[in-house]
Amino acid sequence: MNIPTNSPELRSWIPVPAKSDFPVQNIPFGVGGADGSDSNCLTRIGDSAIDLAILAEQGLIHAPEHLGGKGAFTGELDALLMDGPQVIRDLRQRLSELLRDDATLNGMHRDAIARAIIPVNELDMELPALIGDYTDFYSSRQHAYNVGVMFRDPANALMPNWLHLPVGYHGRSSSIVVSGTPVRRPMGQFKPAPDQAPVFGPSRQLDLELEVGFLTYEGPELGSRISVEEAEDHIFGLVLFNDWSARDIQAWEYVPLGPFLGKNFASSMSPWVVTLDALEPFRVQGPVQEPQPLPYLRSSGARTFDIRLEVGLTPAGGSETIICRSNFKHLYWSMAQQLAHHTVNGCNVRAGDLMASGTISGDAPDSFGSMLELAWKGTRPIKLNDGSERKFLQDGDTVTMRGYCEKDGLRIGFGEVSGTVLPAE
């Protein structure tokens, strides 16, 4: 009998530290290699990664032949995403059987599985997929309201369309980097003051954006659309995402066509993809939507997840200060609504496409997901543990974002996404 992979009573025979983001109920997916070896598909238990290509060579797991058979576990995850969720669901079920402590099956194969184990600290992780297209949404009502108040006024904070559709724009996939990759301060045009001419130079208002993204399975052909009811069947899993922003460059350039150089210089992504099945125990209701969306965006039931998020800022040579605690459940527009809207015009999505949530801000000032909000456009500097202050990011600062769900003794997490700011060239 198949035991659900997210059953809280399951335990792994591979050691899992207390409060680990990666118990046997998680079984996330990533891509990496050790000691200069080729990168393969991986899963993770505690502080150990398991090379799926080695398991496939030993006949312990398999992928359908039309997806490449054993070859589907080499390189990025894209081959495994060409079908819907059943392939990943079956794979996670098999891995659960091999890794959990109460199964007689794993006793027969532990020596073989042990040869596929790699300590996580020895891995060089890569992006989990070849991201062909990337869309960034703007789905946190509090964030949109805060920005509107700063740059317009409270009465007109939300643009007229915001409560009727998930606002988004197409970003630059080539500058998405895996966690740990340094980010260089961008150069560009900006206005030092409203009444001054534009200048060129390093951004003076480099910012972070606390986001969560999702990767897609291969979708229907161009001209088709994905309904809000079936949207989650096209979502592979979630990642943490820091969509770095140069606020001064962005403010000068974004009218009339939206973000460009102020956003496309770098976005950082966590290496482990956590599936919707792993997150299922943490489903919650989303915010009430008023006015009611148009029929193609209407959904019911628990349509989001209780994912606790935090942002740490570490100055060069200093200690970390937690500057934000937020939650994925604050998003006004759900992932299903984002994907349904994205495809309602017939736009196709492909295996490994990335959709990001936009900055996630809660109602409390310490839950705002960007420094633009936390320091309120530079008027309320953030105090760090060493006594220094920040209005925006300085060279040498390291930003680390973390996320996890926890309930009834079960914790499922994402690890972290981090990046250090380098000086402009």
C-alpha positions as a printed NumPy array, in Angstrom:
array([[  0.   ,   0.   ,   0.   ],
       [  1.296,   3.448,  -0.918],
       [  1.706,   5.687,   2.114],
       [  1.182,   9.383,   1.264],
       [  4.534,  11.095,   0.892],
       [  3.473,  13.949,   3.181],
       [  2.334,  11.753,   6.095],
       [  3.708,  13.391,   9.273],
       [  4.671,  10.081,  10.885],
       [  7.219,   9.158,   8.181],
       [ 10.909,   9.102,   9.108],
       [ 14.023,   8.668,   6.966],
       [ 16.831,   6.219,   7.574],
       [ 19.165,   9.013,   6.461],
       [ 19.79 ,  11.349,   9.437],
       [ 17.774,  14.588,   9.425],
       [ 18.771,  17.368,  11.859],
       [ 16.089,  18.871,  14.082],
       [ 14.246,  21.775,  12.445],
       [ 15.576,  20.803,   9.024],
       [ 13.662,  22.166,   6.03 ],
       [ 14.155,  18.821,   4.31 ],
       [ 12.559,  15.85 ,   6.094],
       [ 11.512,  12.794,   4.098],
       [  8.08 ,  14.395,   3.572],
       [  9.637,  17.16 ,   1.445],
       [ 11.547,  15.346,  -1.336],
       [ 12.366,  18.507,  -3.318],
       [ 14.227,  18.572,  -6.616],
       [ 17.395,  20.371,  -7.639],
       [ 20.37 ,  20.146,  -9.978],
       [ 24.053,  20.061,  -9.069],
       [ 27.312,  18.145,  -8.911],
       [ 30.376,  17.714,  -6.72 ],
       [ 34.118,  17.85 ,  -7.408],
       [ 33.701,  19.157, -10.941],
       [ 31.471,  16.289, -12.011],
       [ 28.578,  16.739, -14.399],
       [ 25.41 ,  18.074, -12.836],
       [ 22.5  ,  15.687, -12.367],
       [ 18.996,  15.832, -10.936],
       [ 18.977,  15.56 ,  -7.145],
       [ 16.676,  15.283,  -4.191],
       [ 17.529,  16.185,  -0.617],
       [ 17.059,  14.654,   2.839],
       [ 18.411,  16.741,   5.728],
       [ 21.996,  17.682,   4.871],
       [ 22.345,  14.937,   2.254],
       [ 21.569,  15.097,  -1.453],
       [ 20.785,  11.989,  -3.483],
       [ 21.941,  11.798,  -7.104],
       [ 18.94 ,  10.55 ,  -9.065],
       [ 21.027,   9.654, -12.102],
       [ 22.958,   7.121,  -9.982],
       [ 19.707,   5.663,  -8.657],
       [ 18.442,   5.348, -12.221],
       [ 21.637,   3.605, -13.381],
       [ 21.113,   1.058, -10.62 ],
       [ 17.513,   0.513, -11.684],
       [ 16.045,   1.885,  -8.453],
       [ 14.03 ,   4.633, -10.154],
       [ 12.966,   5.254, -13.73 ],
       [ 11.388,   7.839, -16.   ],
       [  9.155,   7.034, -18.99 ],
       [ 11.113,   6.299, -22.161],
       [  9.457,   9.167, -24.016],
       [ 10.992,  11.509, -21.446],
       [ 14.455,   9.998, -21.895],
       [ 14.447,   7.027, -19.523],
       [ 17.648,   7.069, -17.463],
       [ 18.828,  10.131, -19.371],
       [ 15.987,  12.201, -17.91 ],
       [ 17.947,  12.425, -14.64 ],
       [ 21.069,  13.991, -16.165],
       [ 21.332,  17.753, -16.553],
       [ 18.391,  20.005, -15.732],
       [ 14.915,  18.929, -14.673],
       [ 13.226,  20.048, -17.897],
       [ 12.893,  16.558, -19.367],
       [ 10.93 ,  15.387, -16.325],
       [  8.564,  18.354, -16.706],
       [  7.412,  17.566, -20.232],
       [  4.423,  15.643, -18.865],
       [  2.053,  16.686, -16.086],
       [  2.399,  16.093, -12.344],
       [  1.898,  12.313, -12.378],
       [  5.518,  11.606, -13.4  ],
       [  6.838,  13.687, -10.502],
       [  4.193,  12.271,  -8.164],
       [  5.198,   8.696,  -9.01 ],
       [  8.88 ,   9.567,  -8.63 ],
       [  8.337,  11.13 ,  -5.207],
       [  6.34 ,   8.072,  -4.118],
       [  9.165,   5.764,  -5.179],
       [ 11.811,   7.929,  -3.475],
       [  9.725,   7.96 ,  -0.309],
       [  9.67 ,   4.15 ,  -0.35 ],
       [ 13.44 ,   4.028,  -0.767],
       [ 14.253,   6.627,   1.882],
       [ 11.766,   6.167,   4.699],
       [ 12.81 ,   4.12 ,   7.691],
       [  9.755,   1.878,   8.   ],
       [  9.868,   0.291,   4.555],
       [ 11.376,  -3.178,   4.045],
       [ 12.143,  -2.124,   0.481],
       [ 14.887,   0.288,   1.455],
       [ 16.68 ,  -2.34 ,   3.531],
       [ 17.378,  -4.258,   0.328],
       [ 18.866,  -1.216,  -1.385],
       [ 20.573,   0.897,   1.282],
       [ 24.096,   0.135,   0.119],
       [ 23.192,   1.103,  -3.448],
       [ 21.431,   4.281,  -2.286],
       [ 24.402,   5.192,  -0.074],
       [ 26.585,   5.37 ,  -3.197],
       [ 24.288,   8.112,  -4.506],
       [ 24.481,  10.278,  -1.366],
       [ 26.454,  13.541,  -1.524],
       [ 26.856,  15.927,   1.436],
       [ 25.056,  19.13 ,   0.51 ],
       [ 28.051,  21.273,   1.481],
       [ 30.113,  19.556,  -1.231],
       [ 27.677,  20.404,  -4.03 ],
       [ 27.839,  23.125,  -6.618],
       [ 24.174,  23.847,  -7.23 ],
       [ 22.773,  25.17 , -10.476],
       [ 19.422,  26.524, -11.568],
       [ 17.037,  23.558, -11.551],
       [ 15.677,  24.222, -15.043],
       [ 16.586,  25.9  , -18.309],
       [ 14.228,  28.829, -17.798],
       [ 12.99 ,  29.841, -21.219],
       [ 10.56 ,  32.532, -20.113],
       [ 10.089,  34.469, -16.889],
       [  7.085,  36.535, -15.803],
       [  7.009,  38.75 , -12.712],
       [  3.642,  39.5  , -11.141],
       [  2.61 ,  42.286,  -8.77 ],
       [  0.204,  40.334,  -6.575],
       [  0.609,  41.664,  -3.021],
       [ -2.105,  44.223,  -2.296],
       [ -0.206,  45.765,   0.609],
       [  2.944,  46.175,  -1.489],
       [  1.019,  47.731,  -4.382],
       [ -0.777,  50.025,  -1.929],
       [  2.459,  51.084,  -0.206],
       [  4.171,  51.925,  -3.48 ],
       [  1.066,  53.771,  -4.691],
       [  0.974,  55.863,  -1.524],
       [  4.646,  56.799,  -1.939],
       [  4.452,  57.791,  -5.58 ],
       [  0.819,  58.974,  -5.855],
       [ -1.492,  59.36 ,  -2.858],
       [ -3.587,  57.089,  -0.607],
       [ -6.799,  57.771,  -2.501],
       [ -5.251,  56.591,  -5.778],
       [ -2.713,  54.084,  -4.432],
       [ -4.052,  51.109,  -6.419],
       [ -4.307,  51.549, -10.156],
       [ -7.849,  51.017, -11.575],
       [ -7.025,  47.559, -12.968],
       [ -5.298,  46.134,  -9.889],
       [ -8.342,  44.572,  -8.167],
       [ -9.566,  43.061, -11.446],
       [ -6.533,  41.156, -12.771],
       [ -3.081,  39.888, -11.721],
       [ -0.789,  42.624, -13.029],
       [  2.508,  41.337, -14.441],
       [  5.295,  41.904, -16.941],
       [  7.735,  39.715, -18.857],
       [ 11.211,  39.723, -17.317],
       [ 14.651,  38.634, -18.447],
       [ 15.375,  34.932, -17.898],
       [ 19.08 ,  35.109, -18.861],
       [ 19.966,  37.098, -15.723],
       [ 18.331,  34.702, -13.244],
       [ 21.111,  33.214, -11.089],
       [ 21.227,  30.477,  -8.469],
       [ 21.55 ,  31.288,  -4.777],
       [ 25.07 ,  32.254,  -3.717],
       [ 25.926,  34.041,  -6.956],
       [ 27.197,  37.597,  -6.257],
       [ 25.188,  40.454,  -7.767],
       [ 26.947,  43.465,  -9.202],
       [ 25.479,  46.918,  -8.576],
       [ 23.961,  48.05 , -11.874],
       [ 24.77 ,  51.196, -13.834],
       [ 22.113,  53.289, -15.516],
       [ 20.324,  56.599, -15.864],
       [ 18.461,  58.189, -12.971],
       [ 17.459,  61.633, -11.715],
       [ 19.18 ,  62.745,  -8.491],
       [ 16.2  ,  65.028,  -7.808],
       [ 12.893,  65.694,  -9.587],
       [ 14.043,  69.122, -10.797],
       [ 17.474,  67.952, -12.012],
       [ 18.588,  66.484, -15.33 ],
       [ 19.261,  62.732, -15.507],
       [ 22.766,  61.449, -14.803],
       [ 24.544,  58.155, -15.494],
       [ 26.23 ,  56.099, -12.801],
       [ 25.914,  53.274, -10.277],
       [ 22.455,  52.875,  -8.781],
       [ 22.162,  54.64 ,  -5.425],
       [ 18.924,  52.859,  -4.496],
       [ 19.641,  49.159,  -4.878],
       [ 16.86 ,  47.131,  -3.298],
       [ 15.731,  43.569,  -2.595],
       [ 12.317,  42.082,  -3.34 ],
       [ 10.998,  39.168,  -1.271],
       [  9.192,  36.859,  -3.714],
       [  8.173,  33.244,  -4.258],
       [  8.19 ,  31.786,  -7.768],
       [  6.772,  28.678,  -9.394],
       [  8.046,  26.529, -12.249],
       [  5.662,  25.061, -14.815],
       [  5.148,  21.759, -16.55 ],
       [  4.833,  21.753, -20.338],
       [  1.536,  23.469, -21.151],
       [ -0.951,  23.242, -24.017],
       [ -0.12 ,  24.532, -27.479],
       [ -0.156,  28.19 , -28.487],
       [ -3.729,  29.463, -28.75 ],
       [ -5.01 ,  27.319, -25.874],
       [ -5.549,  28.473, -22.314],
       [ -5.309,  27.025, -18.818],
       [ -8.364,  27.427, -16.602],
       [ -8.092,  28.506, -12.995],
       [ -9.483,  25.09 , -11.95 ],
       [ -6.747,  23.131, -13.758],
       [ -3.904,  25.615, -13.223],
       [ -2.273,  23.767, -10.308],
       [ -1.9  ,  20.669, -12.499],
       [  0.53 ,  22.771, -14.552],
       [  2.619,  23.936, -11.559],
       [  5.666,  21.799, -10.74 ],
       [  6.779,  23.496,  -7.54 ],
       [  7.871,  26.618,  -5.713],
       [ 11.186,  28.415,  -5.104],
       [ 12.334,  31.455,  -3.149],
       [ 13.125,  34.431,  -5.346],
       [ 14.926,  37.759,  -4.797],
       [ 14.105,  40.058,  -7.705],
       [ 16.754,  42.725,  -7.092],
       [ 15.655,  46.23 ,  -8.079],
       [ 17.457,  49.497,  -8.805],
       [ 14.726,  51.866,  -7.656],
       [ 16.277,  55.072,  -9.005],
       [ 16.854,  53.6  , -12.471],
       [ 13.372,  52.066, -12.419],
       [ 11.64 ,  55.309, -11.39 ],
       [ 13.143,  57.232, -14.333],
       [ 12.619,  54.59 , -17.017],
       [  9.345,  52.806, -16.264],
       [  6.891,  55.246, -17.904],
       [  5.308,  54.311, -20.282],
       [  6.379,  50.67 , -20.806],
       [  7.313,  49.419, -17.338],
       [ 10.455,  47.884, -15.778],
       [ 13.593,  47.464, -17.891],
       [ 17.211,  48.078, -16.785],
       [ 16.161,  48.667, -13.189],
       [ 15.076,  45.019, -12.969],
       [ 16.828,  42.858, -15.564],
       [ 20.397,  42.994, -14.2  ],
       [ 19.88 ,  40.067, -11.757],
       [ 17.301,  37.893, -10.016],
       [ 18.349,  35.241,  -7.471],
       [ 16.599,  31.892,  -7.071],
       [ 16.833,  29.151,  -4.472],
       [ 18.159,  25.82 ,  -5.826],
       [ 15.544,  23.407,  -4.395],
       [ 12.052,  23.162,  -5.917],
       [  9.382,  22.195,  -3.37 ],
       [  6.368,  20.496,  -4.947],
       [  2.725,  21.342,  -4.32 ],
       [  2.214,  17.821,  -2.955],
       [  4.797,  18.487,  -0.23 ],
       [  3.052,  21.761,   0.635],
       [ -0.458,  20.282,   0.664],
       [ -0.768,  20.049,   4.488],
       [ -0.256,  23.819,   4.712],
       [ -3.069,  25.013,   2.449],
       [ -5.01 ,  28.042,   3.698],
       [ -7.643,  30.457,   2.451],
       [ -6.396,  33.487,   0.558],
       [ -7.597,  37.067,   1.114],
       [-11.208,  37.891,   0.321],
       [-11.376,  39.333,  -3.193],
       [-13.674,  42.323,  -3.587],
       [-14.928,  43.113,  -6.132],
       [-15.456,  39.536,  -7.285],
       [-13.109,  38.736, -10.196],
       [-14.424,  37.994, -13.661],
       [-15.574,  34.367, -14.114],
       [-12.308,  33.073, -15.621],
       [-10.452,  34.156, -12.449],
       [-12.943,  32.962,  -9.853],
       [-11.793,  30.176,  -7.549],
       [-12.892,  28.726,  -4.251],
       [-11.444,  26.775,  -1.38 ],
       [ -7.968,  26.943,   0.112],
       [ -5.986,  28.384,  -2.79 ],
       [ -2.705,  29.407,  -1.168],
       [ -0.138,  28.168,   1.39 ],
       [  1.024,  29.269,   4.822],
       [  4.706,  29.798,   4.005],
       [  6.622,  31.824,   6.579],
       [  9.206,  34.089,   4.998],
       [ 12.073,  36.152,   6.374],
       [ 14.835,  38.39 ,   5.053],
       [ 18.243,  38.793,   6.673],
       [ 20.763,  41.539,   5.867],
       [ 24.434,  40.954,   6.717],
       [ 26.907,  43.826,   6.193],
       [ 30.457,  42.964,   5.131],
       [ 32.26 ,  41.503,   8.133],
       [ 29.192,  41.854,  10.344],
       [ 26.354,  39.799,  11.744],
       [ 22.916,  39.231,  10.284],
       [ 19.885,  41.363,  11.127],
       [ 16.428,  39.991,  10.308],
       [ 14.761,  42.987,   8.65 ],
       [ 11.507,  41.396,   7.464],
       [  9.112,  38.592,   8.409],
       [  6.266,  38.028,   5.984],
       [  4.09 ,  35.205,   4.623],
       [  3.161,  33.853,   1.201],
       [ -0.511,  33.772,   2.235],
       [ -0.624,  37.583,   2.072],
       [ -0.727,  37.467,  -1.749],
       [ -4.052,  38.752,  -3.078],
       [ -3.828,  36.883,  -6.395],
       [ -3.114,  33.141,  -6.175],
       [ -0.739,  31.158,  -8.371],
       [ -3.701,  29.528, -10.106],
       [ -5.173,  32.921, -10.929],
       [ -1.795,  34.183, -12.156],
       [ -1.387,  31.234, -14.533],
       [ -5.002,  31.38 , -15.724],
       [ -4.653,  35.075, -16.521],
       [ -1.248,  34.565, -18.146],
       [ -2.721,  32.085, -20.642],
       [ -6.255,  33.446, -21.138],
       [ -5.164,  35.143, -24.363],
       [ -3.707,  31.885, -25.735],
       [ -0.119,  32.455, -24.522],
       [  1.656,  29.117, -24.185],
       [  3.852,  28.05 , -21.27 ],
       [  6.684,  25.561, -21.515],
       [  8.466,  23.17 , -19.204],
       [ 10.644,  25.138, -16.801],
       [  9.035,  28.537, -17.288],
       [  9.166,  30.697, -14.158],
       [  6.401,  32.877, -12.726],
       [  7.302,  35.077,  -9.734],
       [  4.827,  36.492,  -7.249],
       [  6.046,  40.047,  -6.985],
       [  7.105,  41.529,  -3.655],
       [  5.247,  39.919,  -0.719],
       [  4.295,  42.442,   1.967],
       [  2.032,  41.979,   4.963],
       [  0.094,  44.59 ,   6.918],
       [  2.704,  45.206,   9.634],
       [  5.66 ,  47.516,   8.889],
       [  8.17 ,  44.754,   9.707],
       [  6.481,  42.462,   7.14 ],
       [  7.134,  44.727,   4.153],
       [  9.09 ,  42.789,   1.505],
       [ 11.39 ,  45.512,   0.144],
       [ 13.683,  48.165,   1.555],
       [ 11.717,  50.762,  -0.384],
       [  8.866,  50.005,   2.038],
       [ 10.844,  49.024,   5.148],
       [ 12.753,  52.348,   5.07 ],
       [  9.754,  54.096,   3.473],
       [ 11.551,  55.599,   0.472],
       [ 14.598,  56.387,   2.616],
       [ 12.758,  58.443,   5.255],
       [ 12.875,  55.757,   7.991],
       [ 16.327,  54.113,   7.866],
       [ 16.578,  50.488,   9.032],
       [ 18.706,  49.907,  12.13 ],
       [ 21.089,  46.932,  11.928],
       [ 22.492,  44.988,  14.882],
       [ 25.896,  46.679,  14.558],
       [ 24.321,  50.132,  14.954],
       [ 24.58 ,  51.085,  11.278],
       [ 21.614,  52.114,   9.192],
       [ 20.351,  51.309,   5.731],
       [ 18.027,  53.175,   3.405],
       [ 19.023,  50.931,   0.503],
       [ 21.649,  48.217,   0.02 ],
       [ 25.362,  48.999,   0.239],
       [ 28.256,  47.238,  -1.475],
       [ 29.279,  44.162,   0.525],
       [ 25.795,  43.592,   1.951],
       [ 24.523,  40.016,   1.791],
       [ 20.776,  39.451,   1.51 ],
       [ 19.449,  36.049,   2.619],
       [ 15.821,  34.989,   2.247],
       [ 14.352,  31.895,   3.926],
       [ 10.986,  30.21 ,   3.822],
       [  9.27 ,  27.264,   5.506],
       [  5.896,  25.836,   6.557],
       [  5.359,  24.312,   9.986],
       [  2.326,  22.645,  11.601],
       [  1.704,  19.727,  13.965],
       [  5.415,  18.915,  14.2  ],
       [  5.954,  18.822,  10.42 ],
       [  8.264,  21.377,   8.838],
       [  8.716,  21.71 ,   5.079],
       [ 11.118,  24.389,   3.862],
       [ 12.99 ,  25.814,   0.914],
       [ 16.42 ,  26.42 ,   2.397],
       [ 17.537,  29.874,   1.385],
       [ 18.374,  32.205,  -1.46 ],
       [ 21.282,  34.57 ,  -0.875],
       [ 23.421,  37.027,  -2.777],
       [ 26.163,  39.552,  -1.978],
       [ 26.273,  43.   ,  -3.552],
       [ 29.482,  43.732,  -5.493],
       [ 30.565,  47.272,  -6.457],
       [ 29.587,  48.559,  -9.883],
       [ 32.151,  48.153, -12.642]])
